[in-house]
Amino acid sequence: MKKFLHWLKQFLEIVLEIIGSFRVSVPKEKPAAPKAPETALEKFIDTYTGKAVDWDGHFGAQCVDLVRQYWHEVEKIPQPEPTGTNGAIAFFKHHNYRPVQRGHLNLEVYYPGSGMIPPPGAVIVFGAVSTNRFGHIGICVDADAKGINLFEQNGTANSRAKAEGREQKGAFIGRWKYDRVLGWLVKR
């Protein structure tokens, strides 16, 4: 028994010596991956969310005003004075043959049903409805086959709209289906 205890003691000393010679290294926590730089569209959204944008100083903050601010500030597309553009629909229907828009905006047009999904930054134009003959326009944040997340504002700053709870509260991100989309415009 003494021999066994002696042998066990030597064995344990050797094992402890071996274990002690190992350096236990705990891996350091990996630094977080660098955050992707904020895109110009994201900066624009951060800047104008909740703010009413009135680009031309006429008729209050309309959906067209937010798009003009975006084209000017982010896409660097010069914005002419309003010259007969009668609402959001006109930006889509007349962009190719009105000299002011054709020359200044330089946009490519896409249609629903083309198999394409609007890219972030595309300007989406919606058709008229019985309560809004001018249509609607906004900026695509992202989109999928079912719909579009749109940075938009509504020009409902009149007393009736306020009474109905639809007053202008500044730009926001809303979700839209494709059912009223006339098409979208992308800078060439």
GIFEN-V720789 format. One record per run of one state. SS is the DSSP state (helix for helix, strand for strand, loop for the rest). FROM is the first residue (numbers start at 1). TO is the last residue. If there is no record, write none. Layout:
# GIFEN-V720789
ss,from,to
SS,FROM,TO
SS,FROM,TO
This chain:
# GIFEN-V720789
ss,from,to
loop,1,1
helix,2,21
loop,22,39
helix,40,48
strand,49,49
loop,50,62
helix,63,73
loop,74,87
helix,88,93
loop,94,98
helix,99,105
loop,106,106
strand,107,110
loop,111,122
strand,123,126
loop,127,128
strand,129,129
loop,130,131
strand,132,132
loop,133,135
strand,136,143
loop,144,147
strand,148,152
loop,153,158
helix,159,163
loop,164,170
strand,171,176
loop,177,180
strand,181,187
loop,188,188
